[in-house]
Amino acid sequence: MRQSFTLRLFVGVLAWCAVIVVGQPSADDQYVVRSTKYGQVRGVSVGNGSHKINKFTAIPFGKPTSGNLRFKQPQPVDPWTGTRDALSIPPDCPQVLRFGLEKLNIKLNLSEDCLYLNIYAPATAEAGSQLPVMVWIYGGALIMGSGYLYDGTALAKKGVIVVNFNYRLDAFGFLSTEDSTLPGNYGLLDQILALKWVKENIGNFGGDPNQVTIFGESAGSLSVSLLTVSPLTRGLFKRAIMESGSQLAPWAITYPATSLPPRKIASLIGDKVNCTLGDTDTFVACLQSVPLNDLLDASAEVHDSQNLGMILVPRVEQTFGVLPETPLKLLTSGQYDHIDVIRGFNTNEAGGLTDNFAAAATRDEFREFLKERLSPFQFPDLDAAVQMFEDVYLTNVTDPQLTLKQASDAATDFAFIAPALIETNAAFEATPDKKHYLYEFNYRRSISFLPSWAAAEHADELSFVFQIFSFPLWSSANPPTQDDLQVSDQVIALWTNFAKTGDPTSTVPAGAVKWEPFSAAQPKILKINKASQLASPGRKEAVNLYNKILTLIEKNPADVMVG
């Protein structure tokens, strides 16, 4: 059950991303050259008229992370001489397609030389244009994904510059022995290095280095959320958009009450490649000599055998200082750059869990499902913890169909909505000088396999953010409807308006209403649909419940009490 659920929640997007192909330059395309701190790059100008876009792909921002740079802080790329072509598809950071995705015939070009970024800019952009910049961080449960899959053309046509990049994943990005030799967080350090590259170089592509908005989805949204409170990111961005992922989510970091500590994970993976965890220096040296694919296979085996969902995640550490304290402590301290933020989620993030049940769900199935959701943490009384959810979601529920919906709602609130609402409240209190916007994407796309009571599940908004409607959902025989396109135009306008001005409705797009920022006195959320509307966020019971859970999992197991 957990594998199917994880597939739908965290990596379902790869199914449609896998078919996106950025075309190679044609005879009619024009090459464009731009300078960077490290050397010149040659991209290509594609499209026609006012929709012409300059594309630069596979620009290196970091050295290869192989050999003695595996499990090390990323290093800036070495300068090059001459003009480097920025026209090819960059390699993917090491990853294994799991949870059924291996059956989709997705072609990966894996390499530890994977720290590359891609730029999409209006063809008129040049040094001095000072256009707003949007930097995308992809999702994929921190074990899969690639920046190149997210073509920024539709956004760039609105007068912004779009950047995406790769970062290390899986064990390569997040393995830790909980000490200064292997502290972890390498994937986050890659993200920070990419943002530093943008700060130093994007001006030569027509961007404003002081007008950067970072945005991401799922694990990418988690990354964005964490970067906003990290002391290592000061001055690197001005705004942020978080789509379905919060630093306060139960899957966000290694919590003190985790069932499987990072050092134990490292030991289990090491055992599978004949690297015994004793002296950490010796252990790391051994892992650095293991072939890429062998280490990936070992990590996949440990993931699958433990059945605990995301186990290689960011952690609190003082060696690099990416997260020197828990996110909640950092967030409430206010000791970071105060920025404007959009946070949001989809109405039925866990709508895909219905694949795991029959046409309906019993109370016993609800309980077992919740036990799986809570199994990554050590509770002295797991049944009592599950009862807390039953008290909120199953009171006066007797219809098995409704039980199924309530199971979906419980998982959605637990993993996504309640953490986002709590983060918004905490951020508002810590940074009342900035604007905080909340949204709920509740548009049911024209082609949907969700039950009738569901609107939008995890990752559903991505097609609309990037205006990419492709196989397997859409095709020439089943194109997007006018409603699909109108909602996409609306979302793109909201996102790019925010990047330009800090106000998503500085001009109100068709289908939208004036989006009021969040306030404690009158909390508002924009429900994005064909005819979007402002409403109250609601879900007070879900927020109260998750606040209790968050308090429990942030304690050491011996101190955890359920009540």
N, C-alpha and C positions, 0 to 999 in steps of 0.2 A: 504493500500500500504506500509506504513512504516514498519509494522510488517514483511511482507514477505521480504522486502529489508533488514531489520536488521538481519533476520534469515540467508539469504544468505551471508551477508557481515561478520557477526561477530561470528556466532555459527554454521554454516554449518558443521564445522569440527567434531562436536560431533556425527554426524550421523555415521561416520566411526569409530570414536574413541570408540563408545559405544560397539562395538563388539570385541574389543581387550581384550583378557583374558590372563593374565599371569598365566601359569600353576603352580599348586602346586608341591612341590618336589616329585619325583618318587623314587622308591627303588634304582635306579642306581645313583641318584644324591648324591653329597657329600656336607656335611655341612661345612661352614667356619665361623670362629669366628674372630671378630675384636673388638678392644677396642675404646671407645669414652671417652670424658671427663666426661660423665654421667654414664657410665657402659658399659659392654660388650654386643655385639649383635651377633646373629647367623643368617647368611644368607645361601644361597645355591649356589653351583657351577653347572651350567647347560651347555649343549652342548658338543661338541667333539673337541679334538685336539687343534689347534691354535685358534679355534673359541669358546673356552670355556669361559664362562662369570660368574663372581660372582654377584649375585643379593641380595640386601638387601632392603626389602620393609617395610613400616610402622615404620620407626625409628622416634620417637617423637623428635621435636626440641623446642616445646613450650607447656606451660601448657594449659589445656582446657580453652576456652575463654567464658565460661558460667558464670551465676550469676554475681557477682560484677566485673568479668573480661570482661564481655561483654561491648563493646565500650571503652576498655582500651588498653593501650600499651601492646603488648604481653610480656609474661614473659618466660625466659628460663625454660625448663623442669627440674623437680627435678631429682637428681641422683637416680639410682636403684641399688639393690644388685643382685648378680648372673648374669646369662646370659639371655638376653631378646631375644625371637624369633623375627626375622625380615623377616617373611615369608608370612604374610597375606596381604590382600587388606586393605589399610587404609580407614577410614571413609571419606566421602566427606564433605567439608564445606557447611553450609546451603545454599540452592539454590532452585529455582523453575524452572523447564523446561517450557519455554514459546515459543511463536511464532511458534507453531505447533510441537515442539520437544516432547511435552507431549504425542503425539500419537505414538511415536516410541518404546514404551515399554522399555525405558532405566531404569534400576534398580539403585537407589541411596541409599546409606547408610548414611543418614545425621546425623551429630553430631557437636556440638560446640567443641568437643575434636577432632580437625581435623588438627592440625598443625604437619604434618608428612612429612618426605621426603623419597625418594627412591634412591638407588645407583646402578649403573651398571658399573662394572669394569672388565678389562681383568683378567682371572683367575690367571695369573702370577703376578698381582699387589700385592704388600705388602708394609709395612712401609719402606720408603726409596726409593721406585721406582720412585717417583717424576714425575708421569705422568701428562700431562695437564688435566685440569678439565673443563667440559662444564656444566653449570647450566641452565636448561630450565625453563622458566616462561610461563605458558599456557595462551591462549586467551579465549574469551568467553564473551566479552562485559562487563567484571567485574561483571557479574551476574551469570555466569555458568562456569563449568570446573573443572578439577582435574589433578594433576600432574601425577598420576598413569596411566592415559590413554596413555601417551606418552612413550612407551617402548624404552629405550636407547640402546638396544642390538646392532643394526646395527652400530651405532656410536662407541660404546665401542670396537667393533671388529677392529677398526682402531687405537687402542692404546691410547684412551683417557678414562677418567672416566666421566660418565654422572650422573648428579644429577637432580632430579625434586622434586617438593614439592607442598603442598597446601597453599593457603592463603585465608583470609576471603574475601567474596564477598558480593555484593548487599548491603543492609542496614547495615549488620554486618561489612562490610569492609569499607564503605564510607559514612555513614550517618553523617551529621554535622549540628550543630546549629550556626555555624560561631562564636564560642567563645571558651574559653579555657577549658570549661567543656566537650564539644563534638566537638573537632576540626576536626575529620575525618581522612582520610589517614591510617586507621588501616590495610588495606590490604597491603599497601606499607611497613608499619612497620613490618608486618609478613615476607615479602620478605627480608627485611634487616636482620631480626633475623635469617632467614634460611641461608643467606650468611655469617653471623657471625659464625654460626654452622659449615659451610663448612670450613671457615678459620681456626677454632680451631681443627677440627677433621679429615678432609679429608686426611691428611698425613698418618693416621693409615690405610687407605684403599688403599694406594699407590699413592695418588694424591699430586700434588705440590700446596700448598695453595697460592703461589705467582704467579701461572700460571693459573688463573681462567678466563674463558670466559663466560659471561652471554649472553643468547640468548632467543628470544621469538617471538611469532607471534600475530598480531592483538593487543588486549589489553595487551597481554604479551610483545609484542614489544614496546608498549607505556610505559609499566612498565620499561623495560630495558632502554628506552630513558630517562625517568625521573630519574632513578637511577644513570645514568651517570653524572648528574649535581647536584645531591643532596649532601649537605655537610655531610650527615650522612653515606655515603658509602665510604669514603676515605680509600684506602688500601684494599678494599674487592674484587676487581677484576682488571684484567689487560686489557681485551679486551671485545668487545660487538658486537653482531650481531642482527640487527633489521629487522624483516620480517613483513612489512605491518602495521606499526604503529609508529607514530612520536609524540614527545612531543609538536609539533606545530600544530597538527591536530585539526580540529574544535570540535572533540569529546574528546579531550585529558584531559581537565581540566574544572573547572568552570570558565568561562570568565566573566569579569565585565558586559558585555552586555547580559548575559544570561536571558532568558525569565522566568526561574523558579529558583530562588536562593536556595541554600542548606537549609537555615532555613525554607523556605516555604515548601520544600519537606519534611523535618522532621516533620513539623506541620501537613501536610496532612496525612502522614503515622501514626503519633501519634493519630490523630483523629479517625482513623479506629480501633484502639485497646484501645480506651478510655484513652489515655494519652494526656492531654492537654498541649501544649507548653506555659508555662509562666516562672516560675523559672526553669532554665535549670537543676539544681541538682535534683529537684523533677521530672522533665520530664525524665531524664536518669534513675532514680531509678524506675520509673514506667515502662519504656521500658525494663529494666533488669528483670522484673518479668513476662513479656509477654511470653507465650509459643512460642517456636521456629517457629512452623508452622504458628501460627497466625501472627507473625511479617512478615514472608515471604509472606503470602497471602496479607497482607496489602500493602507491598511494590509492589507486582505484580499488585494490583489494581491501585495504583497510577501511576506506569509505563504505564499501558495500557490506563488509562483514560486521561493522559496528551498528549499522542501521540507525544512526543518530543525526541524519541530515547533514548540515554544514558543520564540518569539524575543523577545517583549516580557515581560520578567520583572523581579523586583527586582534591585537591584545595590548594591554597596558604595559608599557616598558619605558625605562629611563635611559637606555643605551643610546638610541637614536633620538628619543624624545618625541616621536610622532604623537603618541598618546601617553603622556606622563602620568595621567590620572584617568579614572573612569570617565566615559563621555558625559555622564550625568553631572559629575563634579565640575568638569571643564565647562559644560554648557551653562550651569547655574552661576559659575564664577564671573562670567562676563569678561574674562581676561583674554580677549581675542579681538580680531577686527570685527567691528559691528557693521553688518551688511544687510541689505534688503534680501528677502528670501520668499520664494514660492514653495510650498510643501503640498503634497497631495497624494491621492491614491485612487484606485478604481473600486467601484461599488462592491463587486463580488470577486475580490482578488483570489479567493479560494474556490471559485465556482467550478474549477476543474476537478475538485475532489469528488464530485459526483460520479466520476468514472470508476471510483473505487467501491461503490455500493451498487446494490440493485436499484430498482425503481424507487425505493424508499429506505429509510434507516430506522433501526430499532434503538431504544435507549441503551442497550448493551453495546451496540455498534458505536453509538455516540461516545460512550465511556472509553471504549478501546481506542477510538480515534484520538481522543484527548490525551489518553495515556501516552500514545506515541508522540504527540506534540510536546508533551512535558518530559519525555524520557531523557533529553539531553541534560537535564538538571537533577541534582540529588535532593529529593524531598523526603523527610522522615516519614511522611504519610502521604503517598501519592494519591490514594483514594480521596483523602480530604481535599487535596488540591483540585482534583477532578470535580468534586462536589461543589466547589466554588463556582465552576463554570455551569454546572447543572442548575444551580440556583438562579443564575442570570438568564440562561438560554432555554431551559426546558420547563420552567414553571408553567403549569396549565397546558402543556403541550402533549397531546395524545395522538395526533395524526402523524403517521410515519413519514408522509411527504413533508410535513412541516419540520419534523425532526431532522430530515436531510438538509433542509434549508438552514436550520439553526446550527447544524454542524459546520456548514459552510460559513455562516456568519461568525461563529465562534473562532474559527481558524483565521478568517479575514481580520477580525478585530484584534486578535492576539498578535498576529505577525506583522500587521501593517497599520491599521487605522488607529488603534489606541496609542501605539508608540508615536505616530505622527502628531496626534492631537496633544499628547503630553509634551512632546518636544516643542511644538508651537507655543504652548502656554509658558513653558520654561524659558524659551528664547525671548518671548515678548517681555517677560518680567526682567530678564537679564539685559535686554537691549531695547528698551521702550523708545529709544531715539530712532529706530529703524522700522521699516514697514514689513509686515509678515502677512502673506496671502495664503489662503487655504483653498484647495479645489478638490472636487470629487468628480472623476470622469465616469459618467453613468450612461453614455451612449452605447446602445446595442448595435454593433456593426451589421451591415446588410447580410453578411454571411456569418452565422454564428451557430455553434453546436451546443451552446449552453442550455440548461433547462429554461422553461418559459419565465420563471421567476427571477432569473439572473440577467444583468445588463452587460457589464464589462468585467472580465477577469484579468488576472495578472498579465501584463505586457500588451493588453489590447490597445492601449493608447499609442503605441510606438508607430504603427502604420500611419497614424494621423499626425504625429509630431514631425515625421520625416516625409510624409505624403508618398509613401511607397506602398502600393497596392499590387501585390504580386502573388504568384503561385506559392503554396497550394490553395490559398483561400480565394484569390481573385485570378482571373484569366481573361483573355479576349472574349471568351464566351460568357464569362460572368464578371464584367467590369464593376468597379465601384459605382455606387449610385450617386445621384446628385446630393443626397443627404450625407453620404460618406465624405464627399469632396468638400461640402460646405462646412462640416464639422472640422475637417482637416485644416481648411483655410482659417477657421476661427482659432484653432489651437496654435497654429503657426503665427498668426497675428498677435495673440496674447503673449506667446513666448518671446517673439522678437521685439515687441513693444517694450516688454520688461527689460530686455537686454539693452535697449536704446535709452530708456528714460527712467527705469525703476518703477514704472506704472504700467501694468499689462493692458489697461484700457485707457491709455493716453489718447488713443483714438479707438472708439468702440467698434469692433468688427461685427459683421453681419451675424446674427444669431446670439450675440452676447449682450450683457448688460454691464453697467458700470460696476467694476469689481472693487468693493470696499476692503481695505486691509483689516486684518484681525485686530480686535481689541478685547480686553478682559471683560469690559462692561457690556459690549455687544458683539460677541463672536459671530463671524459670518463665514460661510463657505460658498464658493461658486460651484454649482452643479453644472458641469459642462455637458451639453446636449445640443440637439438641433436648435432649441430655444433655451439657452442657459439661464439660470436664475440663481439669485442669492437666497440662502436659507441658513438656518441654525445648524451647526455641526451635529448636535444631539449626542447620542451614545454615551451618556453620563455613566450608566452602569458599567459599560465596557471599559471606560477610562478608569473608574474606581477599582474594578477588578484587576486590570493590568498594573495599576499602581501598586497593588498588594503583591502581585507576582514579581514585579521589578524589584521591590524591596527585598523579597526573599532570595532571588537569584544573585543579588549583589552582595549577599552575605556568604561567609564561609559555611560549608555544609553543617558543621557542628552547631552553628547558631541559628539555622533555619527553623522557623516555626510556622506552621500553617494555621491560619485563623482569620 
